[in-house]
């Protein structure tokens, strides 16, 4: 598995198949995968002056077109999966682990004051449902399911399900089972 690129690992999460470069291009008809491809290219060439500027320009165009506000500075682990396209905001200082799924309408943001001033750190194998809001300098553990419409501004331990506004935590060893497919 280490011989595959980050882009191949991201695309593997969609179908469970390892794709060569040509097949990846054919999958880019899907807006989610197309955006992830461009995001990864802009991350790959972020520090290369001319090429990096080109990919940032392309990324900006597709941020507007698809409604994803994710920047190359955002640290995102391999196996990143966007469930649906449209209206997604992730602060560039956010850290996201491997095999994470994020649905439409999600906001992962910075808190500018108080005890949780800063941006979230999200663990591995986290499923974030539609319209969830995650804010502040908080840590979300591994194997966490954040239910749709939840508001999270506090630390979440590993192996948990979070629901509601304000969020309530329920321990669950199988929190993301059946929600995160084709793990890398």
VMD Tcl script that builds the backbone (N, CA, C; Angstrom):
set m [mol new atoms 552]
animate dup $m
set s [atomselect $m all]
$s set {name element resname resid chain x y z} {
  {N N UNK 1 A 0.817 -1.189 0.000}
  {CA C UNK 1 A 0.000 0.000 0.000}
  {C C UNK 1 A 0.866 1.260 0.000}
  {N N UNK 2 A 2.109 1.150 0.442}
  {CA C UNK 2 A 2.977 2.327 0.496}
  {C C UNK 2 A 3.436 2.768 -0.890}
  {N N UNK 3 A 3.263 1.929 -1.914}
  {CA C UNK 3 A 3.660 2.297 -3.271}
  {C C UNK 3 A 2.642 3.210 -3.954}
  {N N UNK 4 A 1.503 3.413 -3.345}
  {CA C UNK 4 A 0.457 4.224 -3.952}
  {C C UNK 4 A 0.568 5.675 -3.498}
  {N N UNK 5 A 0.182 6.592 -4.389}
  {CA C UNK 5 A 0.218 8.023 -4.068}
  {C C UNK 5 A -0.954 8.380 -3.155}
  {N N UNK 6 A -0.872 9.549 -2.564}
  {CA C UNK 6 A -1.963 10.034 -1.716}
  {C C UNK 6 A -3.248 10.149 -2.524}
  {N N UNK 7 A -3.143 10.610 -3.758}
  {CA C UNK 7 A -4.330 10.729 -4.606}
  {C C UNK 7 A -4.940 9.346 -4.862}
  {N N UNK 8 A -4.111 8.350 -5.141}
  {CA C UNK 8 A -4.632 6.997 -5.358}
  {C C UNK 8 A -5.325 6.486 -4.097}
  {N N UNK 9 A -4.766 6.785 -2.936}
  {CA C UNK 9 A -5.374 6.344 -1.675}
  {C C UNK 9 A -6.713 7.042 -1.442}
  {N N UNK 10 A -6.797 8.328 -1.778}
  {CA C UNK 10 A -8.072 9.044 -1.657}
  {C C UNK 10 A -9.119 8.445 -2.584}
  {N N UNK 11 A -8.732 8.149 -3.828}
  {CA C UNK 11 A -9.672 7.599 -4.800}
  {C C UNK 11 A -10.046 6.157 -4.459}
  {N N UNK 12 A -9.149 5.419 -3.816}
  {CA C UNK 12 A -9.450 4.053 -3.383}
  {C C UNK 12 A -10.651 4.056 -2.435}
  {N N UNK 13 A -10.754 5.072 -1.611}
  {CA C UNK 13 A -11.847 5.155 -0.638}
  {C C UNK 13 A -13.215 5.200 -1.309}
  {N N UNK 14 A -13.286 5.679 -2.545}
  {CA C UNK 14 A -14.568 5.791 -3.241}
  {C C UNK 14 A -15.046 4.442 -3.777}
  {N N UNK 15 A -14.145 3.633 -4.314}
  {CA C UNK 15 A -14.574 2.411 -4.999}
  {C C UNK 15 A -13.982 1.117 -4.434}
  {N N UNK 16 A -12.925 1.241 -3.641}
  {CA C UNK 16 A -12.246 0.046 -3.158}
  {C C UNK 16 A -11.321 -0.556 -4.188}
  {N N UNK 17 A -10.994 0.221 -5.235}
  {CA C UNK 17 A -10.111 -0.265 -6.299}
  {C C UNK 17 A -8.926 0.680 -6.442}
  {N N UNK 18 A -7.747 0.079 -6.647}
  {CA C UNK 18 A -6.555 0.874 -6.909}
  {C C UNK 18 A -6.546 1.268 -8.376}
  {N N UNK 19 A -6.444 2.553 -8.631}
  {CA C UNK 19 A -6.564 3.055 -9.991}
  {C C UNK 19 A -5.246 3.623 -10.502}
  {N N UNK 20 A -4.903 3.314 -11.773}
  {CA C UNK 20 A -3.756 3.979 -12.392}
  {C C UNK 20 A -4.146 5.427 -12.742}
  {N N UNK 21 A -3.156 6.235 -13.114}
  {CA C UNK 21 A -3.379 7.662 -13.380}
  {C C UNK 21 A -4.511 7.908 -14.374}
  {N N UNK 22 A -4.558 7.138 -15.458}
  {CA C UNK 22 A -5.600 7.355 -16.461}
  {C C UNK 22 A -6.992 7.144 -15.876}
  {N N UNK 23 A -7.167 6.095 -15.101}
  {CA C UNK 23 A -8.468 5.799 -14.501}
  {C C UNK 23 A -8.865 6.877 -13.487}
  {N N UNK 24 A -7.872 7.446 -12.816}
  {CA C UNK 24 A -8.162 8.535 -11.883}
  {C C UNK 24 A -8.774 9.705 -12.638}
  {N N UNK 25 A -8.205 10.024 -13.801}
  {CA C UNK 25 A -8.759 11.120 -14.603}
  {C C UNK 25 A -10.200 10.841 -15.003}
  {N N UNK 26 A -10.530 9.594 -15.329}
  {CA C UNK 26 A -11.902 9.289 -15.727}
  {C C UNK 26 A -12.870 9.435 -14.552}
  {N N UNK 27 A -12.406 9.246 -13.338}
  {CA C UNK 27 A -13.245 9.400 -12.146}
  {C C UNK 27 A -13.468 10.865 -11.784}
  {N N UNK 28 A -12.678 11.756 -12.365}
  {CA C UNK 28 A -12.782 13.187 -12.046}
  {C C UNK 28 A -14.064 13.823 -12.580}
  {N N UNK 29 A -14.917 13.045 -13.213}
  {CA C UNK 29 A -16.233 13.543 -13.609}
  {C C UNK 29 A -17.077 13.795 -12.352}
  {N N UNK 30 A -16.768 13.082 -11.289}
  {CA C UNK 30 A -17.425 13.248 -9.998}
  {C C UNK 30 A -16.868 14.511 -9.333}
  {N N UNK 31 A -17.704 15.511 -8.991}
  {CA C UNK 31 A -17.195 16.762 -8.407}
  {C C UNK 31 A -16.376 16.563 -7.131}
  {N N UNK 32 A -16.766 15.614 -6.287}
  {CA C UNK 32 A -16.038 15.375 -5.040}
  {C C UNK 32 A -14.610 14.922 -5.330}
  {N N UNK 33 A -14.493 13.922 -6.181}
  {CA C UNK 33 A -13.176 13.384 -6.506}
  {C C UNK 33 A -12.355 14.393 -7.302}
  {N N UNK 34 A -13.005 15.120 -8.179}
  {CA C UNK 34 A -12.318 16.152 -8.954}
  {C C UNK 34 A -11.700 17.191 -8.011}
  {N N UNK 35 A -12.476 17.635 -7.028}
  {CA C UNK 35 A -11.963 18.624 -6.087}
  {C C UNK 35 A -10.817 18.058 -5.254}
  {N N UNK 36 A -10.959 16.826 -4.765}
  {CA C UNK 36 A -9.893 16.209 -3.969}
  {C C UNK 36 A -8.610 16.098 -4.794}
  {N N UNK 37 A -8.738 15.747 -6.062}
  {CA C UNK 37 A -7.572 15.656 -6.949}
  {C C UNK 37 A -6.863 17.011 -7.027}
  {N N UNK 38 A -7.609 18.063 -7.270}
  {CA C UNK 38 A -7.022 19.401 -7.393}
  {C C UNK 38 A -6.446 19.865 -6.056}
  {N N UNK 39 A -7.135 19.580 -4.959}
  {CA C UNK 39 A -6.626 19.927 -3.631}
  {C C UNK 39 A -5.283 19.246 -3.380}
  {N N UNK 40 A -5.197 17.963 -3.675}
  {CA C UNK 40 A -3.947 17.225 -3.447}
  {C C UNK 40 A -2.822 17.740 -4.343}
  {N N UNK 41 A -3.136 18.105 -5.583}
  {CA C UNK 41 A -2.123 18.677 -6.474}
  {C C UNK 41 A -1.636 20.021 -5.926}
  {N N UNK 42 A -2.544 20.839 -5.432}
  {CA C UNK 42 A -2.133 22.134 -4.885}
  {C C UNK 42 A -1.327 21.947 -3.597}
  {N N UNK 43 A -1.607 20.897 -2.827}
  {CA C UNK 43 A -0.791 20.594 -1.647}
  {C C UNK 43 A 0.587 20.082 -2.061}
  {N N UNK 44 A 0.612 19.232 -3.069}
  {CA C UNK 44 A 1.870 18.646 -3.543}
  {C C UNK 44 A 2.835 19.717 -4.045}
  {N N UNK 45 A 2.322 20.723 -4.737}
  {CA C UNK 45 A 3.179 21.746 -5.350}
  {C C UNK 45 A 3.096 23.087 -4.619}
  {N N UNK 46 A 2.665 23.058 -3.377}
  {CA C UNK 46 A 2.455 24.285 -2.615}
  {C C UNK 46 A 3.682 25.181 -2.550}
  {N N UNK 47 A 4.860 24.605 -2.461}
  {CA C UNK 47 A 6.083 25.394 -2.292}
  {C C UNK 47 A 6.877 25.555 -3.589}
  {N N UNK 48 A 6.290 25.146 -4.715}
  {CA C UNK 48 A 6.936 25.310 -6.009}
  {C C UNK 48 A 6.336 26.565 -6.650}
  {N N UNK 49 A 7.133 27.621 -6.860}
  {CA C UNK 49 A 6.576 28.926 -7.237}
  {C C UNK 49 A 5.557 28.941 -8.383}
  {N N UNK 50 A 5.914 28.630 -9.577}
  {CA C UNK 50 A 4.997 28.781 -10.722}
  {C C UNK 50 A 3.935 27.682 -10.733}
  {N N UNK 51 A 4.355 26.451 -10.578}
  {CA C UNK 51 A 3.408 25.325 -10.600}
  {C C UNK 51 A 2.442 25.428 -9.422}
  {N N UNK 52 A 2.952 25.784 -8.264}
  {CA C UNK 52 A 2.108 25.947 -7.084}
  {C C UNK 52 A 1.059 27.023 -7.269}
  {N N UNK 53 A 1.462 28.140 -7.880}
  {CA C UNK 53 A 0.515 29.226 -8.158}
  {C C UNK 53 A -0.568 28.748 -9.124}
  {N N UNK 54 A -0.185 28.001 -10.144}
  {CA C UNK 54 A -1.157 27.465 -11.099}
  {C C UNK 54 A -2.207 26.608 -10.388}
  {N N UNK 55 A -1.747 25.652 -9.552}
  {CA C UNK 55 A -2.685 24.749 -8.877}
  {C C UNK 55 A -3.555 25.498 -7.874}
  {N N UNK 56 A -3.016 26.539 -7.212}
  {CA C UNK 56 A -3.833 27.343 -6.292}
  {C C UNK 56 A -4.925 28.083 -7.061}
  {N N UNK 57 A -4.586 28.565 -8.245}
  {CA C UNK 57 A -5.557 29.262 -9.080}
  {C C UNK 57 A -6.669 28.306 -9.519}
  {N N UNK 58 A -6.287 27.122 -9.948}
  {CA C UNK 58 A -7.271 26.107 -10.335}
  {C C UNK 58 A -8.127 25.724 -9.122}
  {N N UNK 59 A -7.480 25.543 -7.976}
  {CA C UNK 59 A -8.213 25.194 -6.756}
  {C C UNK 59 A -9.224 26.282 -6.413}
  {N N UNK 60 A -8.828 27.536 -6.500}
  {CA C UNK 60 A -9.736 28.646 -6.181}
  {C C UNK 60 A -10.975 28.611 -7.089}
  {N N UNK 61 A -10.750 28.359 -8.358}
  {CA C UNK 61 A -11.876 28.268 -9.294}
  {C C UNK 61 A -12.869 27.185 -8.852}
  {N N UNK 62 A -12.350 26.017 -8.495}
  {CA C UNK 62 A -13.239 24.913 -8.128}
  {C C UNK 62 A -13.783 25.042 -6.713}
  {N N UNK 63 A -13.125 25.803 -5.850}
  {CA C UNK 63 A -13.729 26.120 -4.553}
  {C C UNK 63 A -15.036 26.866 -4.779}
  {N N UNK 64 A -14.991 27.825 -5.662}
  {CA C UNK 64 A -16.185 28.618 -5.970}
  {C C UNK 64 A -17.223 27.774 -6.698}
  {N N UNK 65 A -16.784 26.992 -7.666}
  {CA C UNK 65 A -17.718 26.190 -8.469}
  {C C UNK 65 A -18.440 25.137 -7.632}
  {N N UNK 66 A -17.708 24.404 -6.783}
  {CA C UNK 66 A -18.293 23.289 -6.043}
  {C C UNK 66 A -18.724 23.633 -4.619}
  {N N UNK 67 A -18.285 24.761 -4.091}
  {CA C UNK 67 A -18.682 25.144 -2.737}
  {C C UNK 67 A -17.836 24.535 -1.631}
  {N N UNK 68 A -16.663 24.015 -1.964}
  {CA C UNK 68 A -15.747 23.484 -0.949}
  {C C UNK 68 A -14.740 24.569 -0.594}
  {N N UNK 69 A -14.631 24.896 0.675}
  {CA C UNK 69 A -13.643 25.875 1.107}
  {C C UNK 69 A -12.593 25.126 1.936}
  {N N UNK 70 A -11.687 24.487 1.219}
  {CA C UNK 70 A -10.586 23.745 1.831}
  {C C UNK 70 A -9.314 24.259 1.174}
  {N N UNK 71 A -8.315 24.585 1.966}
  {CA C UNK 71 A -7.095 25.191 1.446}
  {C C UNK 71 A -5.917 24.217 1.500}
  {N N UNK 72 A -4.903 24.450 0.661}
  {CA C UNK 72 A -3.744 23.549 0.620}
  {C C UNK 72 A -2.994 23.453 1.954}
  {N N UNK 73 A -3.094 24.468 2.784}
  {CA C UNK 73 A -2.401 24.458 4.079}
  {C C UNK 73 A -3.022 23.477 5.072}
  {N N UNK 74 A -4.253 23.081 4.831}
  {CA C UNK 74 A -4.937 22.152 5.728}
  {C C UNK 74 A -4.232 20.803 5.695}
  {N N UNK 75 A -3.891 20.289 6.871}
  {CA C UNK 75 A -3.233 18.975 6.945}
  {C C UNK 75 A -4.312 17.898 6.956}
  {N N UNK 76 A -4.338 17.114 5.887}
  {CA C UNK 76 A -5.363 16.076 5.737}
  {C C UNK 76 A -4.667 14.751 5.441}
  {N N UNK 77 A -4.953 13.745 6.234}
  {CA C UNK 77 A -4.354 12.426 6.053}
  {C C UNK 77 A -4.861 11.729 4.801}
  {N N UNK 78 A -4.217 10.632 4.471}
  {CA C UNK 78 A -4.575 9.837 3.296}
  {C C UNK 78 A -5.954 9.210 3.477}
  {N N UNK 79 A -6.590 8.933 2.365}
  {CA C UNK 79 A -7.901 8.305 2.423}
  {C C UNK 79 A -9.009 9.298 2.746}
  {N N UNK 80 A -8.844 10.551 2.333}
  {CA C UNK 80 A -9.837 11.603 2.566}
  {C C UNK 80 A -11.022 11.372 1.641}
  {N N UNK 81 A -12.238 11.465 2.189}
  {CA C UNK 81 A -13.430 11.195 1.390}
  {C C UNK 81 A -14.490 12.256 1.643}
  {N N UNK 82 A -14.934 12.897 0.576}
  {CA C UNK 82 A -16.033 13.852 0.640}
  {C C UNK 82 A -17.280 13.143 0.135}
  {N N UNK 83 A -18.276 13.020 0.989}
  {CA C UNK 83 A -19.470 12.258 0.639}
  {C C UNK 83 A -20.338 12.897 -0.422}
  {N N UNK 84 A -20.512 14.200 -0.365}
  {CA C UNK 84 A -21.347 14.918 -1.318}
  {C C UNK 84 A -20.712 16.272 -1.569}
  {N N UNK 85 A -21.004 16.885 -2.676}
  {CA C UNK 85 A -20.390 18.172 -2.957}
  {C C UNK 85 A -21.303 19.312 -2.533}
  {N N UNK 86 A -20.660 20.413 -2.190}
  {CA C UNK 86 A -21.369 21.643 -1.865}
  {C C UNK 86 A -21.261 22.051 -0.416}
  {N N UNK 87 A -21.033 23.332 -0.225}
  {CA C UNK 87 A -21.089 23.994 1.070}
  {C C UNK 87 A -20.317 23.264 2.166}
  {N N UNK 88 A -19.011 23.361 2.110}
  {CA C UNK 88 A -18.149 22.746 3.107}
  {C C UNK 88 A -17.042 23.737 3.436}
  {N N UNK 89 A -16.839 24.013 4.735}
  {CA C UNK 89 A -15.820 24.967 5.163}
  {C C UNK 89 A -14.903 24.289 6.164}
  {N N UNK 90 A -13.588 24.312 5.872}
  {CA C UNK 90 A -12.601 23.767 6.794}
  {C C UNK 90 A -11.506 24.805 6.971}
  {N N UNK 91 A -11.275 25.214 8.215}
  {CA C UNK 91 A -10.222 26.176 8.519}
  {C C UNK 91 A -8.867 25.600 8.127}
  {N N UNK 92 A -7.983 26.406 7.518}
  {CA C UNK 92 A -6.687 25.886 7.061}
  {C C UNK 92 A -5.761 25.402 8.182}
  {N N UNK 93 A -6.036 25.771 9.422}
  {CA C UNK 93 A -5.193 25.322 10.540}
  {C C UNK 93 A -5.673 24.005 11.144}
  {N N UNK 94 A -6.753 23.478 10.603}
  {CA C UNK 94 A -7.303 22.206 11.067}
  {C C UNK 94 A -6.378 21.057 10.663}
  {N N UNK 95 A -6.305 20.045 11.510}
  {CA C UNK 95 A -5.554 18.818 11.211}
  {C C UNK 95 A -6.567 17.683 11.174}
  {N N UNK 96 A -6.555 16.928 10.070}
  {CA C UNK 96 A -7.495 15.821 9.879}
  {C C UNK 96 A -6.700 14.549 9.630}
  {N N UNK 97 A -7.045 13.473 10.318}
  {CA C UNK 97 A -6.329 12.207 10.201}
  {C C UNK 97 A -6.686 11.410 8.956}
  {N N UNK 98 A -6.302 10.136 8.957}
  {CA C UNK 98 A -6.515 9.232 7.825}
  {C C UNK 98 A -7.936 8.672 7.836}
  {N N UNK 99 A -8.409 8.305 6.638}
  {CA C UNK 99 A -9.702 7.635 6.461}
  {C C UNK 99 A -10.860 8.414 7.072}
  {N N UNK 100 A -10.894 9.708 6.825}
  {CA C UNK 100 A -11.988 10.533 7.341}
  {C C UNK 100 A -13.001 10.841 6.249}
  {N N UNK 101 A -14.276 10.779 6.622}
  {CA C UNK 101 A -15.386 11.116 5.735}
  {C C UNK 101 A -16.019 12.403 6.228}
  {N N UNK 102 A -16.258 13.321 5.302}
  {CA C UNK 102 A -16.922 14.566 5.650}
  {C C UNK 102 A -18.066 14.788 4.668}
  {N N UNK 103 A -19.264 15.006 5.205}
  {CA C UNK 103 A -20.458 15.198 4.373}
  {C C UNK 103 A -20.679 16.680 4.081}
  {N N UNK 104 A -21.713 16.968 3.313}
  {CA C UNK 104 A -22.021 18.334 2.904}
  {C C UNK 104 A -22.503 19.179 4.088}
  {N N UNK 105 A -22.291 20.493 3.963}
  {CA C UNK 105 A -22.783 21.430 4.962}
  {C C UNK 105 A -21.960 21.513 6.231}
  {N N UNK 106 A -20.850 20.812 6.297}
  {CA C UNK 106 A -20.027 20.777 7.511}
  {C C UNK 106 A -19.178 22.036 7.613}
  {N N UNK 107 A -19.045 22.546 8.825}
  {CA C UNK 107 A -18.128 23.636 9.123}
  {C C UNK 107 A -17.161 23.159 10.197}
  {N N UNK 108 A -15.872 23.234 9.883}
  {CA C UNK 108 A -14.822 22.922 10.855}
  {C C UNK 108 A -14.015 24.204 10.983}
  {N N UNK 109 A -14.226 24.908 12.093}
  {CA C UNK 109 A -13.701 26.257 12.171}
  {C C UNK 109 A -12.879 26.573 13.390}
  {N N UNK 110 A -12.348 27.767 13.331}
  {CA C UNK 110 A -11.497 28.323 14.374}
  {C C UNK 110 A -12.361 29.075 15.372}
  {N N UNK 111 A -11.994 28.983 16.644}
  {CA C UNK 111 A -12.622 29.794 17.667}
  {C C UNK 111 A -11.632 30.896 18.002}
  {N N UNK 112 A -12.089 32.125 18.053}
  {CA C UNK 112 A -11.187 33.262 18.203}
  {C C UNK 112 A -11.019 33.775 19.620}
  {N N UNK 113 A -11.690 33.183 20.571}
  {CA C UNK 113 A -11.552 33.636 21.964}
  {C C UNK 113 A -11.937 32.510 22.913}
  {N N UNK 114 A -11.639 32.711 24.168}
  {CA C UNK 114 A -12.014 31.739 25.182}
  {C C UNK 114 A -11.000 30.625 25.344}
  {N N UNK 115 A -11.367 29.657 26.172}
  {CA C UNK 115 A -10.430 28.581 26.517}
  {C C UNK 115 A -10.097 27.671 25.337}
  {N N UNK 116 A -10.952 27.609 24.335}
  {CA C UNK 116 A -10.699 26.756 23.170}
  {C C UNK 116 A -10.289 27.550 21.941}
  {N N UNK 117 A -9.594 28.643 22.148}
  {CA C UNK 117 A -9.149 29.458 21.022}
  {C C UNK 117 A -8.233 28.634 20.125}
  {N N UNK 118 A -8.551 28.569 18.835}
  {CA C UNK 118 A -7.757 27.808 17.877}
  {C C UNK 118 A -8.632 26.932 17.001}
  {N N UNK 119 A -8.004 25.943 16.366}
  {CA C UNK 119 A -8.683 25.074 15.395}
  {C C UNK 119 A -8.631 23.612 15.828}
  {N N UNK 120 A -9.573 22.803 15.335}
  {CA C UNK 120 A -9.664 21.392 15.742}
  {C C UNK 120 A -8.553 20.492 15.202}
  {N N UNK 121 A -8.327 19.427 15.931}
  {CA C UNK 121 A -7.481 18.325 15.486}
  {C C UNK 121 A -8.363 17.087 15.497}
  {N N UNK 122 A -8.525 16.488 14.323}
  {CA C UNK 122 A -9.450 15.363 14.142}
  {C C UNK 122 A -8.648 14.101 13.896}
  {N N UNK 123 A -8.960 13.043 14.612}
  {CA C UNK 123 A -8.213 11.790 14.526}
  {C C UNK 123 A -8.497 10.990 13.265}
  {N N UNK 124 A -8.099 9.723 13.301}
  {CA C UNK 124 A -8.277 8.803 12.177}
  {C C UNK 124 A -9.662 8.155 12.229}
  {N N UNK 125 A -10.174 7.820 11.053}
  {CA C UNK 125 A -11.443 7.112 10.920}
  {C C UNK 125 A -12.573 7.842 11.647}
  {N N UNK 126 A -12.743 9.095 11.261}
  {CA C UNK 126 A -13.817 9.918 11.812}
  {C C UNK 126 A -14.830 10.170 10.707}
  {N N UNK 127 A -16.098 9.968 11.019}
  {CA C UNK 127 A -17.197 10.227 10.090}
  {C C UNK 127 A -17.946 11.438 10.595}
  {N N UNK 128 A -18.045 12.478 9.746}
  {CA C UNK 128 A -18.717 13.721 10.131}
  {C C UNK 128 A -19.940 13.882 9.244}
  {N N UNK 129 A -21.120 13.857 9.856}
  {CA C UNK 129 A -22.379 13.902 9.133}
  {C C UNK 129 A -22.759 15.285 8.637}
  {N N UNK 130 A -23.762 15.343 7.781}
  {CA C UNK 130 A -24.193 16.602 7.175}
  {C C UNK 130 A -24.516 17.684 8.211}
  {N N UNK 131 A -24.070 18.892 7.900}
  {CA C UNK 131 A -24.372 20.094 8.679}
  {C C UNK 131 A -23.827 20.102 10.098}
  {N N UNK 132 A -22.873 19.248 10.397}
  {CA C UNK 132 A -22.229 19.286 11.710}
  {C C UNK 132 A -21.313 20.508 11.782}
  {N N UNK 133 A -21.150 21.038 12.991}
  {CA C UNK 133 A -20.263 22.174 13.224}
  {C C UNK 133 A -19.264 21.761 14.300}
  {N N UNK 134 A -17.975 21.907 13.968}
  {CA C UNK 134 A -16.890 21.555 14.888}
  {C C UNK 134 A -16.002 22.786 14.997}
  {N N UNK 135 A -15.882 23.355 16.193}
  {CA C UNK 135 A -15.116 24.593 16.350}
  {C C UNK 135 A -14.225 24.552 17.585}
  {N N UNK 136 A -13.101 25.271 17.475}
  {CA C UNK 136 A -12.212 25.475 18.604}
  {C C UNK 136 A -11.018 24.549 18.617}
  {N N UNK 137 A -10.105 24.851 19.504}
  {CA C UNK 137 A -8.898 24.061 19.697}
  {C C UNK 137 A -9.267 22.812 20.501}
  {N N UNK 138 A -9.874 21.874 19.814}
  {CA C UNK 138 A -10.342 20.649 20.460}
  {C C UNK 138 A -9.711 19.450 19.772}
  {N N UNK 139 A -9.750 18.324 20.445}
  {CA C UNK 139 A -9.213 17.092 19.888}
  {C C UNK 139 A -10.348 16.071 19.796}
  {N N UNK 140 A -10.482 15.528 18.593}
  {CA C UNK 140 A -11.459 14.476 18.366}
  {C C UNK 140 A -10.672 13.199 18.136}
  {N N UNK 141 A -10.952 12.188 18.922}
  {CA C UNK 141 A -10.193 10.941 18.870}
  {C C UNK 141 A -10.447 10.130 17.605}
  {N N UNK 142 A -9.905 8.919 17.584}
  {CA C UNK 142 A -10.069 7.998 16.466}
  {C C UNK 142 A -11.401 7.255 16.606}
  {N N UNK 143 A -11.931 6.797 15.456}
  {CA C UNK 143 A -13.167 6.015 15.438}
  {C C UNK 143 A -14.309 6.774 16.119}
  {N N UNK 144 A -14.560 7.974 15.611}
  {CA C UNK 144 A -15.624 8.820 16.155}
  {C C UNK 144 A -16.631 9.107 15.048}
  {N N UNK 145 A -17.913 8.986 15.372}
  {CA C UNK 145 A -18.986 9.350 14.471}
  {C C UNK 145 A -19.652 10.606 15.031}
  {N N UNK 146 A -19.664 11.662 14.222}
  {CA C UNK 146 A -20.335 12.898 14.605}
  {C C UNK 146 A -21.616 12.964 13.784}
  {N N UNK 147 A -22.742 12.838 14.461}
  {CA C UNK 147 A -24.043 12.733 13.787}
  {C C UNK 147 A -24.413 14.039 13.085}
  {N N UNK 148 A -25.299 13.945 12.090}
  {CA C UNK 148 A -25.754 15.147 11.389}
  {C C UNK 148 A -26.304 16.195 12.362}
  {N N UNK 149 A -26.032 17.464 12.038}
  {CA C UNK 149 A -26.520 18.626 12.790}
  {C C UNK 149 A -25.965 18.735 14.204}
  {N N UNK 150 A -24.877 18.058 14.503}
  {CA C UNK 150 A -24.270 18.156 15.831}
  {C C UNK 150 A -23.401 19.393 15.934}
  {N N UNK 151 A -23.301 19.927 17.152}
  {CA C UNK 151 A -22.419 21.058 17.444}
  {C C UNK 151 A -21.385 20.583 18.452}
  {N N UNK 152 A -20.105 20.625 18.037}
  {CA C UNK 152 A -19.034 20.101 18.880}
  {C C UNK 152 A -18.011 21.203 19.127}
  {N N UNK 153 A -17.849 21.581 20.398}
  {CA C UNK 153 A -16.827 22.553 20.788}
  {C C UNK 153 A -16.100 22.086 22.048}
  {N N UNK 154 A -15.945 20.768 22.157}
  {CA C UNK 154 A -15.266 20.146 23.289}
  {C C UNK 154 A -14.569 18.884 22.802}
  {N N UNK 155 A -13.588 18.416 23.554}
  {CA C UNK 155 A -12.841 17.209 23.191}
  {C C UNK 155 A -13.773 15.996 23.162}
  {N N UNK 156 A -13.504 15.100 22.207}
  {CA C UNK 156 A -14.267 13.862 22.068}
  {C C UNK 156 A -13.286 12.696 22.179}
  {N N UNK 157 A -13.504 11.771 23.115}
  {CA C UNK 157 A -12.596 10.626 23.217}
  {C C UNK 157 A -12.771 9.665 22.040}
  {N N UNK 158 A -11.772 8.853 21.798}
  {CA C UNK 158 A -11.859 7.827 20.755}
  {C C UNK 158 A -13.030 6.894 21.037}
  {N N UNK 159 A -13.486 6.228 19.980}
  {CA C UNK 159 A -14.555 5.231 20.081}
  {C C UNK 159 A -15.832 5.816 20.673}
  {N N UNK 160 A -16.333 6.875 20.019}
  {CA C UNK 160 A -17.517 7.568 20.517}
  {C C UNK 160 A -18.438 7.972 19.383}
  {N N UNK 161 A -19.700 8.170 19.741}
  {CA C UNK 161 A -20.694 8.757 18.856}
  {C C UNK 161 A -21.133 10.052 19.517}
  {N N UNK 162 A -21.216 11.124 18.718}
  {CA C UNK 162 A -21.647 12.423 19.225}
  {C C UNK 162 A -22.924 12.812 18.505}
  {N N UNK 163 A -23.936 13.233 19.268}
  {CA C UNK 163 A -25.192 13.679 18.669}
  {C C UNK 163 A -25.657 14.954 19.344}
  {N N UNK 164 A -26.372 15.765 18.593}
  {CA C UNK 164 A -27.108 16.876 19.153}
  {C C UNK 164 A -26.394 18.205 19.253}
  {N N UNK 165 A -27.181 19.188 19.720}
  {CA C UNK 165 A -26.709 20.544 19.957}
  {C C UNK 165 A -27.334 21.024 21.259}
  {N N UNK 166 A -26.580 21.074 22.338}
  {CA C UNK 166 A -25.151 20.786 22.428}
  {C C UNK 166 A -24.874 19.290 22.289}
  {N N UNK 167 A -23.694 18.974 21.784}
  {CA C UNK 167 A -23.327 17.585 21.547}
  {C C UNK 167 A -23.279 16.755 22.818}
  {N N UNK 168 A -23.738 15.525 22.711}
  {CA C UNK 168 A -23.638 14.560 23.800}
  {C C UNK 168 A -22.843 13.367 23.300}
  {N N UNK 169 A -21.965 12.851 24.142}
  {CA C UNK 169 A -21.054 11.780 23.767}
  {C C UNK 169 A -21.559 10.450 24.305}
  {N N UNK 170 A -21.537 9.440 23.418}
  {CA C UNK 170 A -21.919 8.077 23.785}
  {C C UNK 170 A -20.779 7.147 23.411}
  {N N UNK 171 A -20.166 6.465 24.364}
  {CA C UNK 171 A -19.083 5.530 24.034}
  {C C UNK 171 A -19.609 4.406 23.127}
  {N N UNK 172 A -18.788 4.033 22.123}
  {CA C UNK 172 A -19.192 2.971 21.207}
  {C C UNK 172 A -17.939 2.448 20.506}
  {N N UNK 173 A -17.560 1.230 20.794}
  {CA C UNK 173 A -16.358 0.632 20.194}
  {C C UNK 173 A -16.480 0.485 18.672}
  {N N UNK 174 A -17.705 0.403 18.159}
  {CA C UNK 174 A -17.942 0.240 16.720}
  {C C UNK 174 A -18.581 1.493 16.119}
  {N N UNK 175 A -18.159 2.655 16.567}
  {CA C UNK 175 A -18.800 3.920 16.198}
  {C C UNK 175 A -18.902 4.127 14.691}
  {N N UNK 176 A -17.858 3.830 13.950}
  {CA C UNK 176 A -17.871 4.109 12.509}
  {C C UNK 176 A -18.028 2.860 11.649}
  {N N UNK 177 A -18.288 1.724 12.263}
  {CA C UNK 177 A -18.448 0.491 11.496}
  {C C UNK 177 A -19.613 0.638 10.522}
  {N N UNK 178 A -19.346 0.362 9.243}
  {CA C UNK 178 A -20.365 0.487 8.218}
  {C C UNK 178 A -20.472 1.903 7.649}
  {N N UNK 179 A -19.786 2.852 8.252}
  {CA C UNK 179 A -19.818 4.238 7.778}
  {C C UNK 179 A -18.546 4.582 6.990}
  {N N UNK 180 A -17.448 3.996 7.376}
  {CA C UNK 180 A -16.182 4.273 6.696}
  {C C UNK 180 A -15.769 3.004 5.969}
  {N N UNK 181 A -15.876 3.045 4.656}
  {CA C UNK 181 A -15.583 1.882 3.816}
  {C C UNK 181 A -14.240 2.019 3.127}
  {N N UNK 182 A -13.682 0.896 2.713}
  {CA C UNK 182 A -12.440 0.846 1.941}
  {C C UNK 182 A -11.323 1.622 2.631}
  {N N UNK 183 A -11.055 1.281 3.856}
  {CA C UNK 183 A -9.989 1.957 4.607}
  {C C UNK 183 A -8.627 1.641 4.006}
  {N N UNK 184 A -7.752 2.609 4.072}
  {CA C UNK 184 A -6.399 2.372 3.568}
  {C C UNK 184 A -5.475 2.062 4.729}
}
mol reanalyze $m
mol bondsrecalc $m
mol representation Tube
mol addrep $m
